[in-house]
Amino acid sequence: MSENGARIIALDKERMQAMADKDIAKLNKLLCKDLIYTHSSARIDTKESLIGAMESGATVYTSVVPSKVVAQDLGDVVVLTGEAQISVLSKGVASSFGARFLDVYQNQDGAWRMVTWQSTKLPA
């Protein structure tokens, strides 16, 4: 695996943990200002709306654990594919599910930031 690929897999684990820890400062550093975040429910968030939902308590990630993650290093872009086990409280309703995801990071002036997330629920 390339150096960038390994670095971004580790960085994305940090991002997932930051979501579970509600570490808004870390998320602000890791997420691109033009983020497009497509949930497994097909709901789309921007950086602002994703973080806003977490800050308001409308969306509370209790656990996000990746597995089977593979990186494609395209230079200033790294594409991750894999699976994640996600536990979340959304508008007071708890759910846990597996999802397959596609996650894209871009090197922006020396800082790697997540620019896109797309996930699909795995069959129960």
CNS distance restraints for C-alpha pairs under 8 A (distance, minus, plus):
assign (resid   1 and name CA) (resid   5 and name CA) 6.23 0.50 0.50
assign (resid   1 and name CA) (resid   6 and name CA) 6.57 0.50 0.50
assign (resid   1 and name CA) (resid  71 and name CA) 7.66 0.50 0.50
assign (resid   2 and name CA) (resid   6 and name CA) 6.35 0.50 0.50
assign (resid   2 and name CA) (resid  73 and name CA) 6.80 0.50 0.50
assign (resid   3 and name CA) (resid   7 and name CA) 6.13 0.50 0.50
assign (resid   4 and name CA) (resid   8 and name CA) 6.06 0.50 0.50
assign (resid   4 and name CA) (resid  73 and name CA) 6.47 0.50 0.50
assign (resid   4 and name CA) (resid  78 and name CA) 7.32 0.50 0.50
assign (resid   5 and name CA) (resid   9 and name CA) 6.21 0.50 0.50
assign (resid   5 and name CA) (resid  71 and name CA) 5.04 0.50 0.50
assign (resid   5 and name CA) (resid  72 and name CA) 6.54 0.50 0.50
assign (resid   5 and name CA) (resid  73 and name CA) 5.65 0.50 0.50
assign (resid   5 and name CA) (resid  78 and name CA) 6.53 0.50 0.50
assign (resid   6 and name CA) (resid  10 and name CA) 6.32 0.50 0.50
assign (resid   6 and name CA) (resid  71 and name CA) 7.45 0.50 0.50
assign (resid   7 and name CA) (resid  11 and name CA) 6.10 0.50 0.50
assign (resid   8 and name CA) (resid  12 and name CA) 5.89 0.50 0.50
assign (resid   8 and name CA) (resid  71 and name CA) 7.82 0.50 0.50
assign (resid   8 and name CA) (resid  78 and name CA) 7.18 0.50 0.50
assign (resid   8 and name CA) (resid 105 and name CA) 7.44 0.50 0.50
assign (resid   8 and name CA) (resid 112 and name CA) 7.81 0.50 0.50
assign (resid   9 and name CA) (resid  13 and name CA) 6.37 0.50 0.50
assign (resid   9 and name CA) (resid  69 and name CA) 7.21 0.50 0.50
assign (resid   9 and name CA) (resid  70 and name CA) 7.91 0.50 0.50
assign (resid   9 and name CA) (resid  71 and name CA) 7.07 0.50 0.50
assign (resid   9 and name CA) (resid  80 and name CA) 7.36 0.50 0.50
assign (resid  10 and name CA) (resid  14 and name CA) 6.45 0.50 0.50
assign (resid  11 and name CA) (resid  15 and name CA) 6.28 0.50 0.50
assign (resid  12 and name CA) (resid  16 and name CA) 6.16 0.50 0.50
assign (resid  13 and name CA) (resid  17 and name CA) 6.16 0.50 0.50
assign (resid  13 and name CA) (resid  65 and name CA) 7.76 0.50 0.50
assign (resid  13 and name CA) (resid  66 and name CA) 7.10 0.50 0.50
assign (resid  14 and name CA) (resid  18 and name CA) 6.02 0.50 0.50
assign (resid  15 and name CA) (resid  19 and name CA) 6.33 0.50 0.50
assign (resid  15 and name CA) (resid  26 and name CA) 7.52 0.50 0.50
assign (resid  15 and name CA) (resid  27 and name CA) 6.57 0.50 0.50
assign (resid  15 and name CA) (resid  30 and name CA) 6.87 0.50 0.50
assign (resid  16 and name CA) (resid  20 and name CA) 6.51 0.50 0.50
assign (resid  16 and name CA) (resid  64 and name CA) 5.59 0.50 0.50
assign (resid  16 and name CA) (resid  65 and name CA) 7.20 0.50 0.50
assign (resid  17 and name CA) (resid  21 and name CA) 5.99 0.50 0.50
assign (resid  17 and name CA) (resid  63 and name CA) 7.48 0.50 0.50
assign (resid  17 and name CA) (resid  64 and name CA) 6.68 0.50 0.50
assign (resid  18 and name CA) (resid  22 and name CA) 5.69 0.50 0.50
assign (resid  18 and name CA) (resid  23 and name CA) 4.78 0.50 0.50
assign (resid  18 and name CA) (resid  24 and name CA) 7.34 0.50 0.50
assign (resid  18 and name CA) (resid  26 and name CA) 6.51 0.50 0.50
assign (resid  18 and name CA) (resid  27 and name CA) 6.52 0.50 0.50
assign (resid  19 and name CA) (resid  23 and name CA) 6.36 0.50 0.50
assign (resid  19 and name CA) (resid  24 and name CA) 7.83 0.50 0.50
assign (resid  19 and name CA) (resid  27 and name CA) 7.37 0.50 0.50
assign (resid  19 and name CA) (resid  61 and name CA) 6.11 0.50 0.50
assign (resid  19 and name CA) (resid  64 and name CA) 7.64 0.50 0.50
assign (resid  20 and name CA) (resid  60 and name CA) 7.49 0.50 0.50
assign (resid  20 and name CA) (resid  61 and name CA) 4.83 0.50 0.50
assign (resid  20 and name CA) (resid  62 and name CA) 4.92 0.50 0.50
assign (resid  20 and name CA) (resid  63 and name CA) 5.19 0.50 0.50
assign (resid  20 and name CA) (resid  64 and name CA) 6.48 0.50 0.50
assign (resid  21 and name CA) (resid  61 and name CA) 7.94 0.50 0.50
assign (resid  21 and name CA) (resid  62 and name CA) 7.63 0.50 0.50
assign (resid  22 and name CA) (resid  54 and name CA) 7.00 0.50 0.50
assign (resid  22 and name CA) (resid  55 and name CA) 7.78 0.50 0.50
assign (resid  22 and name CA) (resid  60 and name CA) 7.90 0.50 0.50
assign (resid  22 and name CA) (resid  61 and name CA) 7.75 0.50 0.50
assign (resid  23 and name CA) (resid  27 and name CA) 6.37 0.50 0.50
assign (resid  24 and name CA) (resid  28 and name CA) 6.04 0.50 0.50
assign (resid  24 and name CA) (resid  51 and name CA) 7.01 0.50 0.50
assign (resid  24 and name CA) (resid  55 and name CA) 7.93 0.50 0.50
assign (resid  25 and name CA) (resid  29 and name CA) 6.60 0.50 0.50
assign (resid  26 and name CA) (resid  30 and name CA) 6.26 0.50 0.50
assign (resid  27 and name CA) (resid  31 and name CA) 5.78 0.50 0.50
assign (resid  27 and name CA) (resid  51 and name CA) 7.88 0.50 0.50
assign (resid  28 and name CA) (resid  32 and name CA) 7.97 0.50 0.50
assign (resid  29 and name CA) (resid 113 and name CA) 7.42 0.50 0.50
assign (resid  30 and name CA) (resid 112 and name CA) 7.00 0.50 0.50
assign (resid  30 and name CA) (resid 113 and name CA) 4.80 0.50 0.50
assign (resid  30 and name CA) (resid 114 and name CA) 6.16 0.50 0.50
assign (resid  31 and name CA) (resid  35 and name CA) 6.52 0.50 0.50
assign (resid  31 and name CA) (resid  47 and name CA) 6.66 0.50 0.50
assign (resid  31 and name CA) (resid 113 and name CA) 5.16 0.50 0.50
assign (resid  31 and name CA) (resid 114 and name CA) 4.91 0.50 0.50
assign (resid  31 and name CA) (resid 115 and name CA) 6.62 0.50 0.50
assign (resid  32 and name CA) (resid  47 and name CA) 7.08 0.50 0.50
assign (resid  32 and name CA) (resid 113 and name CA) 5.29 0.50 0.50
assign (resid  32 and name CA) (resid 114 and name CA) 5.61 0.50 0.50
assign (resid  32 and name CA) (resid 115 and name CA) 5.23 0.50 0.50
assign (resid  33 and name CA) (resid  47 and name CA) 6.08 0.50 0.50
assign (resid  33 and name CA) (resid  48 and name CA) 7.99 0.50 0.50
assign (resid  34 and name CA) (resid  46 and name CA) 6.85 0.50 0.50
assign (resid  34 and name CA) (resid  47 and name CA) 6.77 0.50 0.50
assign (resid  34 and name CA) (resid 115 and name CA) 6.75 0.50 0.50
assign (resid  35 and name CA) (resid  45 and name CA) 7.84 0.50 0.50
assign (resid  35 and name CA) (resid  46 and name CA) 5.31 0.50 0.50
assign (resid  35 and name CA) (resid  47 and name CA) 5.24 0.50 0.50
assign (resid  35 and name CA) (resid 114 and name CA) 7.02 0.50 0.50
assign (resid  35 and name CA) (resid 115 and name CA) 4.70 0.50 0.50
assign (resid  35 and name CA) (resid 116 and name CA) 5.68 0.50 0.50
assign (resid  36 and name CA) (resid  44 and name CA) 6.86 0.50 0.50
assign (resid  36 and name CA) (resid  45 and name CA) 6.12 0.50 0.50
assign (resid  36 and name CA) (resid  46 and name CA) 5.31 0.50 0.50
assign (resid  36 and name CA) (resid  47 and name CA) 7.28 0.50 0.50
assign (resid  36 and name CA) (resid 115 and name CA) 6.44 0.50 0.50
assign (resid  36 and name CA) (resid 116 and name CA) 4.92 0.50 0.50
assign (resid  36 and name CA) (resid 117 and name CA) 6.55 0.50 0.50
assign (resid  37 and name CA) (resid  44 and name CA) 5.54 0.50 0.50
assign (resid  37 and name CA) (resid  45 and name CA) 4.99 0.50 0.50
assign (resid  37 and name CA) (resid  46 and name CA) 6.16 0.50 0.50
assign (resid  37 and name CA) (resid  47 and name CA) 7.66 0.50 0.50
assign (resid  37 and name CA) (resid  50 and name CA) 7.79 0.50 0.50
assign (resid  37 and name CA) (resid 116 and name CA) 5.65 0.50 0.50
assign (resid  37 and name CA) (resid 117 and name CA) 4.75 0.50 0.50
assign (resid  37 and name CA) (resid 118 and name CA) 6.37 0.50 0.50
assign (resid  38 and name CA) (resid  42 and name CA) 5.86 0.50 0.50
assign (resid  38 and name CA) (resid  43 and name CA) 5.79 0.50 0.50
assign (resid  38 and name CA) (resid  44 and name CA) 4.47 0.50 0.50
assign (resid  38 and name CA) (resid  45 and name CA) 6.43 0.50 0.50
assign (resid  38 and name CA) (resid 116 and name CA) 7.84 0.50 0.50
assign (resid  38 and name CA) (resid 117 and name CA) 5.80 0.50 0.50
assign (resid  38 and name CA) (resid 118 and name CA) 4.77 0.50 0.50
assign (resid  38 and name CA) (resid 119 and name CA) 6.60 0.50 0.50
assign (resid  39 and name CA) (resid  43 and name CA) 5.31 0.50 0.50
assign (resid  39 and name CA) (resid  44 and name CA) 6.24 0.50 0.50
assign (resid  39 and name CA) (resid  45 and name CA) 7.89 0.50 0.50
assign (resid  39 and name CA) (resid 117 and name CA) 7.73 0.50 0.50
assign (resid  39 and name CA) (resid 118 and name CA) 6.28 0.50 0.50
assign (resid  39 and name CA) (resid 119 and name CA) 5.74 0.50 0.50
assign (resid  39 and name CA) (resid 120 and name CA) 7.56 0.50 0.50
assign (resid  40 and name CA) (resid  99 and name CA) 7.24 0.50 0.50
assign (resid  40 and name CA) (resid 118 and name CA) 7.23 0.50 0.50
assign (resid  40 and name CA) (resid 119 and name CA) 4.78 0.50 0.50
assign (resid  40 and name CA) (resid 120 and name CA) 4.56 0.50 0.50
assign (resid  40 and name CA) (resid 121 and name CA) 5.57 0.50 0.50
assign (resid  41 and name CA) (resid 120 and name CA) 7.72 0.50 0.50
assign (resid  41 and name CA) (resid 121 and name CA) 7.99 0.50 0.50
assign (resid  45 and name CA) (resid  49 and name CA) 5.50 0.50 0.50
assign (resid  45 and name CA) (resid  50 and name CA) 5.39 0.50 0.50
assign (resid  46 and name CA) (resid  50 and name CA) 5.90 0.50 0.50
assign (resid  47 and name CA) (resid  51 and name CA) 6.12 0.50 0.50
assign (resid  48 and name CA) (resid  52 and name CA) 5.83 0.50 0.50
assign (resid  49 and name CA) (resid  53 and name CA) 6.00 0.50 0.50
assign (resid  50 and name CA) (resid  54 and name CA) 6.47 0.50 0.50
assign (resid  51 and name CA) (resid  55 and name CA) 6.10 0.50 0.50
assign (resid  52 and name CA) (resid  56 and name CA) 6.07 0.50 0.50
assign (resid  53 and name CA) (resid  57 and name CA) 6.09 0.50 0.50
assign (resid  53 and name CA) (resid  58 and name CA) 5.05 0.50 0.50
assign (resid  53 and name CA) (resid  59 and name CA) 5.32 0.50 0.50
assign (resid  54 and name CA) (resid  58 and name CA) 6.22 0.50 0.50
assign (resid  54 and name CA) (resid  59 and name CA) 5.00 0.50 0.50
assign (resid  54 and name CA) (resid  60 and name CA) 5.82 0.50 0.50
assign (resid  54 and name CA) (resid  61 and name CA) 7.97 0.50 0.50
assign (resid  57 and name CA) (resid  91 and name CA) 7.77 0.50 0.50
assign (resid  58 and name CA) (resid  89 and name CA) 7.70 0.50 0.50
assign (resid  58 and name CA) (resid  90 and name CA) 5.82 0.50 0.50
assign (resid  58 and name CA) (resid  91 and name CA) 4.86 0.50 0.50
assign (resid  58 and name CA) (resid  92 and name CA) 7.27 0.50 0.50
assign (resid  59 and name CA) (resid  88 and name CA) 6.97 0.50 0.50
assign (resid  59 and name CA) (resid  89 and name CA) 5.73 0.50 0.50
assign (resid  59 and name CA) (resid  90 and name CA) 4.63 0.50 0.50
assign (resid  59 and name CA) (resid  91 and name CA) 6.33 0.50 0.50
assign (resid  60 and name CA) (resid  88 and name CA) 5.52 0.50 0.50
assign (resid  60 and name CA) (resid  89 and name CA) 4.96 0.50 0.50
assign (resid  60 and name CA) (resid  90 and name CA) 6.48 0.50 0.50
assign (resid  61 and name CA) (resid  86 and name CA) 7.58 0.50 0.50
assign (resid  61 and name CA) (resid  87 and name CA) 6.04 0.50 0.50
assign (resid  61 and name CA) (resid  88 and name CA) 4.31 0.50 0.50
assign (resid  61 and name CA) (resid  89 and name CA) 6.37 0.50 0.50
assign (resid  62 and name CA) (resid  86 and name CA) 7.87 0.50 0.50
assign (resid  62 and name CA) (resid  87 and name CA) 5.45 0.50 0.50
assign (resid  62 and name CA) (resid  88 and name CA) 5.52 0.50 0.50
assign (resid  62 and name CA) (resid  89 and name CA) 7.49 0.50 0.50
assign (resid  63 and name CA) (resid  85 and name CA) 7.62 0.50 0.50
assign (resid  63 and name CA) (resid  86 and name CA) 5.71 0.50 0.50
assign (resid  63 and name CA) (resid  87 and name CA) 5.03 0.50 0.50
assign (resid  63 and name CA) (resid  88 and name CA) 7.05 0.50 0.50
assign (resid  64 and name CA) (resid  84 and name CA) 6.45 0.50 0.50
assign (resid  64 and name CA) (resid  85 and name CA) 5.76 0.50 0.50
assign (resid  64 and name CA) (resid  86 and name CA) 4.59 0.50 0.50
assign (resid  64 and name CA) (resid  87 and name CA) 6.48 0.50 0.50
assign (resid  65 and name CA) (resid  84 and name CA) 5.24 0.50 0.50
assign (resid  65 and name CA) (resid  85 and name CA) 5.16 0.50 0.50
assign (resid  65 and name CA) (resid  86 and name CA) 6.57 0.50 0.50
assign (resid  66 and name CA) (resid  82 and name CA) 7.10 0.50 0.50
assign (resid  66 and name CA) (resid  83 and name CA) 5.67 0.50 0.50
assign (resid  66 and name CA) (resid  84 and name CA) 4.09 0.50 0.50
assign (resid  66 and name CA) (resid  85 and name CA) 6.45 0.50 0.50
assign (resid  67 and name CA) (resid  82 and name CA) 6.13 0.50 0.50
assign (resid  67 and name CA) (resid  83 and name CA) 5.19 0.50 0.50
assign (resid  67 and name CA) (resid  84 and name CA) 5.82 0.50 0.50
assign (resid  68 and name CA) (resid  81 and name CA) 7.94 0.50 0.50
assign (resid  68 and name CA) (resid  82 and name CA) 5.02 0.50 0.50
assign (resid  68 and name CA) (resid  83 and name CA) 5.96 0.50 0.50
assign (resid  69 and name CA) (resid  80 and name CA) 6.54 0.50 0.50
assign (resid  69 and name CA) (resid  81 and name CA) 5.57 0.50 0.50
assign (resid  69 and name CA) (resid  82 and name CA) 4.12 0.50 0.50
assign (resid  69 and name CA) (resid  83 and name CA) 6.72 0.50 0.50
assign (resid  70 and name CA) (resid  80 and name CA) 5.63 0.50 0.50
assign (resid  70 and name CA) (resid  81 and name CA) 5.42 0.50 0.50
assign (resid  70 and name CA) (resid  82 and name CA) 6.24 0.50 0.50
assign (resid  71 and name CA) (resid  78 and name CA) 6.51 0.50 0.50
assign (resid  71 and name CA) (resid  79 and name CA) 5.69 0.50 0.50
assign (resid  71 and name CA) (resid  80 and name CA) 4.59 0.50 0.50
assign (resid  71 and name CA) (resid  81 and name CA) 6.68 0.50 0.50
assign (resid  72 and name CA) (resid  78 and name CA) 5.55 0.50 0.50
assign (resid  72 and name CA) (resid  79 and name CA) 5.09 0.50 0.50
assign (resid  72 and name CA) (resid  80 and name CA) 6.41 0.50 0.50
assign (resid  73 and name CA) (resid  77 and name CA) 6.45 0.50 0.50
assign (resid  73 and name CA) (resid  78 and name CA) 4.63 0.50 0.50
assign (resid  73 and name CA) (resid  79 and name CA) 6.69 0.50 0.50
assign (resid  74 and name CA) (resid  78 and name CA) 5.67 0.50 0.50
assign (resid  74 and name CA) (resid  79 and name CA) 7.72 0.50 0.50
assign (resid  76 and name CA) (resid 106 and name CA) 5.63 0.50 0.50
assign (resid  76 and name CA) (resid 107 and name CA) 5.02 0.50 0.50
assign (resid  76 and name CA) (resid 108 and name CA) 7.97 0.50 0.50
assign (resid  77 and name CA) (resid 104 and name CA) 7.05 0.50 0.50
assign (resid  77 and name CA) (resid 105 and name CA) 5.66 0.50 0.50
assign (resid  77 and name CA) (resid 106 and name CA) 4.41 0.50 0.50
assign (resid  77 and name CA) (resid 107 and name CA) 6.32 0.50 0.50
assign (resid  78 and name CA) (resid 104 and name CA) 5.91 0.50 0.50
assign (resid  78 and name CA) (resid 105 and name CA) 5.27 0.50 0.50
assign (resid  78 and name CA) (resid 106 and name CA) 6.46 0.50 0.50
assign (resid  79 and name CA) (resid 102 and name CA) 7.08 0.50 0.50
assign (resid  79 and name CA) (resid 103 and name CA) 5.81 0.50 0.50
assign (resid  79 and name CA) (resid 104 and name CA) 4.56 0.50 0.50
assign (resid  79 and name CA) (resid 105 and name CA) 6.43 0.50 0.50
assign (resid  80 and name CA) (resid 101 and name CA) 7.89 0.50 0.50
assign (resid  80 and name CA) (resid 102 and name CA) 5.72 0.50 0.50
assign (resid  80 and name CA) (resid 103 and name CA) 4.97 0.50 0.50
assign (resid  80 and name CA) (resid 104 and name CA) 6.17 0.50 0.50
assign (resid  81 and name CA) (resid 100 and name CA) 7.48 0.50 0.50
assign (resid  81 and name CA) (resid 101 and name CA) 5.57 0.50 0.50
assign (resid  81 and name CA) (resid 102 and name CA) 4.64 0.50 0.50
assign (resid  81 and name CA) (resid 103 and name CA) 6.36 0.50 0.50
assign (resid  82 and name CA) (resid 100 and name CA) 5.72 0.50 0.50
assign (resid  82 and name CA) (resid 101 and name CA) 5.50 0.50 0.50
assign (resid  82 and name CA) (resid 102 and name CA) 6.94 0.50 0.50
assign (resid  83 and name CA) (resid  98 and name CA) 6.96 0.50 0.50
assign (resid  83 and name CA) (resid  99 and name CA) 5.49 0.50 0.50
assign (resid  83 and name CA) (resid 100 and name CA) 4.32 0.50 0.50
assign (resid  83 and name CA) (resid 101 and name CA) 5.84 0.50 0.50
assign (resid  84 and name CA) (resid  98 and name CA) 5.69 0.50 0.50
assign (resid  84 and name CA) (resid  99 and name CA) 5.35 0.50 0.50
assign (resid  84 and name CA) (resid 100 and name CA) 6.47 0.50 0.50
assign (resid  84 and name CA) (resid 101 and name CA) 7.39 0.50 0.50
assign (resid  85 and name CA) (resid  96 and name CA) 7.23 0.50 0.50
assign (resid  85 and name CA) (resid  97 and name CA) 5.81 0.50 0.50
assign (resid  85 and name CA) (resid  98 and name CA) 4.45 0.50 0.50
assign (resid  85 and name CA) (resid  99 and name CA) 6.43 0.50 0.50
assign (resid  86 and name CA) (resid  96 and name CA) 5.53 0.50 0.50
assign (resid  86 and name CA) (resid  97 and name CA) 5.50 0.50 0.50
assign (resid  86 and name CA) (resid  98 and name CA) 6.15 0.50 0.50
assign (resid  86 and name CA) (resid  99 and name CA) 7.41 0.50 0.50
assign (resid  87 and name CA) (resid  94 and name CA) 7.38 0.50 0.50
assign (resid  87 and name CA) (resid  95 and name CA) 5.77 0.50 0.50
assign (resid  87 and name CA) (resid  96 and name CA) 4.20 0.50 0.50
assign (resid  87 and name CA) (resid  97 and name CA) 6.65 0.50 0.50
assign (resid  88 and name CA) (resid  94 and name CA) 5.76 0.50 0.50
assign (resid  88 and name CA) (resid  95 and name CA) 5.59 0.50 0.50
assign (resid  88 and name CA) (resid  96 and name CA) 6.43 0.50 0.50
assign (resid  89 and name CA) (resid  93 and name CA) 5.20 0.50 0.50
assign (resid  89 and name CA) (resid  94 and name CA) 4.30 0.50 0.50
assign (resid  89 and name CA) (resid  95 and name CA) 6.42 0.50 0.50
assign (resid  90 and name CA) (resid  94 and name CA) 6.46 0.50 0.50
assign (resid  90 and name CA) (resid  95 and name CA) 7.93 0.50 0.50
assign (resid  97 and name CA) (resid 121 and name CA) 6.91 0.50 0.50
assign (resid  97 and name CA) (resid 122 and name CA) 7.36 0.50 0.50
assign (resid  97 and name CA) (resid 124 and name CA) 7.54 0.50 0.50
assign (resid  98 and name CA) (resid 121 and name CA) 5.88 0.50 0.50
assign (resid  98 and name CA) (resid 122 and name CA) 5.28 0.50 0.50
assign (resid  98 and name CA) (resid 123 and name CA) 7.88 0.50 0.50
assign (resid  98 and name CA) (resid 124 and name CA) 7.86 0.50 0.50
assign (resid  99 and name CA) (resid 119 and name CA) 6.06 0.50 0.50
assign (resid  99 and name CA) (resid 120 and name CA) 5.29 0.50 0.50
assign (resid  99 and name CA) (resid 121 and name CA) 4.22 0.50 0.50
assign (resid  99 and name CA) (resid 122 and name CA) 4.97 0.50 0.50
assign (resid 100 and name CA) (resid 119 and name CA) 5.55 0.50 0.50
assign (resid 100 and name CA) (resid 120 and name CA) 5.33 0.50 0.50
assign (resid 100 and name CA) (resid 121 and name CA) 6.38 0.50 0.50
assign (resid 100 and name CA) (resid 122 and name CA) 6.44 0.50 0.50
assign (resid 101 and name CA) (resid 117 and name CA) 7.13 0.50 0.50
assign (resid 101 and name CA) (resid 118 and name CA) 5.63 0.50 0.50
assign (resid 101 and name CA) (resid 119 and name CA) 4.22 0.50 0.50
assign (resid 101 and name CA) (resid 120 and name CA) 6.44 0.50 0.50
assign (resid 102 and name CA) (resid 116 and name CA) 8.00 0.50 0.50
assign (resid 102 and name CA) (resid 117 and name CA) 5.87 0.50 0.50
assign (resid 102 and name CA) (resid 118 and name CA) 5.26 0.50 0.50
assign (resid 102 and name CA) (resid 119 and name CA) 6.39 0.50 0.50
assign (resid 103 and name CA) (resid 114 and name CA) 7.27 0.50 0.50
assign (resid 103 and name CA) (resid 115 and name CA) 7.84 0.50 0.50
assign (resid 103 and name CA) (resid 116 and name CA) 5.71 0.50 0.50
assign (resid 103 and name CA) (resid 117 and name CA) 4.55 0.50 0.50
assign (resid 103 and name CA) (resid 118 and name CA) 6.50 0.50 0.50
assign (resid 104 and name CA) (resid 114 and name CA) 5.77 0.50 0.50
assign (resid 104 and name CA) (resid 115 and name CA) 5.70 0.50 0.50
assign (resid 104 and name CA) (resid 116 and name CA) 5.17 0.50 0.50
assign (resid 104 and name CA) (resid 117 and name CA) 6.59 0.50 0.50
assign (resid 105 and name CA) (resid 112 and name CA) 6.21 0.50 0.50
assign (resid 105 and name CA) (resid 113 and name CA) 5.26 0.50 0.50
assign (resid 105 and name CA) (resid 114 and name CA) 4.23 0.50 0.50
assign (resid 105 and name CA) (resid 115 and name CA) 5.58 0.50 0.50
assign (resid 105 and name CA) (resid 116 and name CA) 7.28 0.50 0.50
assign (resid 106 and name CA) (resid 112 and name CA) 5.47 0.50 0.50
assign (resid 106 and name CA) (resid 113 and name CA) 5.55 0.50 0.50
assign (resid 106 and name CA) (resid 114 and name CA) 6.50 0.50 0.50
assign (resid 106 and name CA) (resid 115 and name CA) 6.66 0.50 0.50
assign (resid 107 and name CA) (resid 111 and name CA) 5.41 0.50 0.50
assign (resid 107 and name CA) (resid 112 and name CA) 4.33 0.50 0.50
assign (resid 107 and name CA) (resid 113 and name CA) 6.48 0.50 0.50
assign (resid 108 and name CA) (resid 112 and name CA) 6.03 0.50 0.50
assign (resid 108 and name CA) (resid 113 and name CA) 6.94 0.50 0.50
